[in-house]
Amino acid sequence: MPATPRARPEKSTLSLEAIVATTLDLVSEVGYEAVSMRRVAKALETGPASLYVYVQDRRELMALAHDLAIARVVLPDDSDGDWRERLELLVDRVVVALSRRGDIASVGLVDVPTGPHTLRVTEEVLRLLRLGGIDDAACAWAADLLAQYISSSALEIAARLRAQRELERSAGSERATEAAMTAAFSARLDTVYRSVSPEEHPTIHALAPLLTGGGGDRASWKLRVIIDGLLAQRSP
């Protein structure tokens, strides 16, 4: 009796949600620049032309993936403190959400994301700034400044996490902590700064111990300086 041919498993139904989710997973795996429409289509077992039924181009697809990356960010509430504490907490949550998805935060540096989840966060940022007495004109520009801070901070963390994963792969089962990766990165920079000529770069040489220190305090300090600057611009 002839063997019954094994049926191929059915492909999942193509949808915008599936395309965006796959794109975000690929960015997490191989990086923003490496993800093309063709690569997304291959992961979905379809042709690139099929994707254009749902999105206009790669730029739109990446914007949607960026928006998905922050979909689960929880907005702080009154129990989280005053307007400033809530703003700092919200910014930190967005940074963490983006940094966990490879370098998808690159989208925020080359485009202005306007997806529903991004608008939800932007609305809350603007609301908190107004609550803090920042005038409307400054609020508008501050939202842009904070968005740039979020993108750059997320990319910095993502780069460390990527280096951490690469080190773990090369070391087998040995696990490298983020703290260890940060220390190693700082040590490399410290070696460079301490080795510069004190005659040619006297200020770098003098400040070398401070240029690589701070850890998480450095990130908090940056955000505090931004908010302090906004408060200093308030009308009397």
Secondary structure as GFF3:
##gff-version 3
##sequence-region A 1 236
A	DSSP	alpha_helix	16	30	.	.	.	ID=ss1
A	DSSP	alpha_helix	37	43	.	.	.	ID=ss2
A	DSSP	alpha_helix	48	51	.	.	.	ID=ss3
A	DSSP	alpha_helix	58	69	.	.	.	ID=ss4
A	DSSP	three_ten_helix	78	80	.	.	.	ID=ss5
A	DSSP	alpha_helix	83	99	.	.	.	ID=ss6
A	DSSP	three_ten_helix	104	106	.	.	.	ID=ss7
A	DSSP	alpha_helix	107	110	.	.	.	ID=ss8
A	DSSP	alpha_helix	116	131	.	.	.	ID=ss9
A	DSSP	alpha_helix	136	170	.	.	.	ID=ss10
A	DSSP	alpha_helix	178	195	.	.	.	ID=ss11
A	DSSP	alpha_helix	202	211	.	.	.	ID=ss12
A	DSSP	alpha_helix	216	232	.	.	.	ID=ss13
###
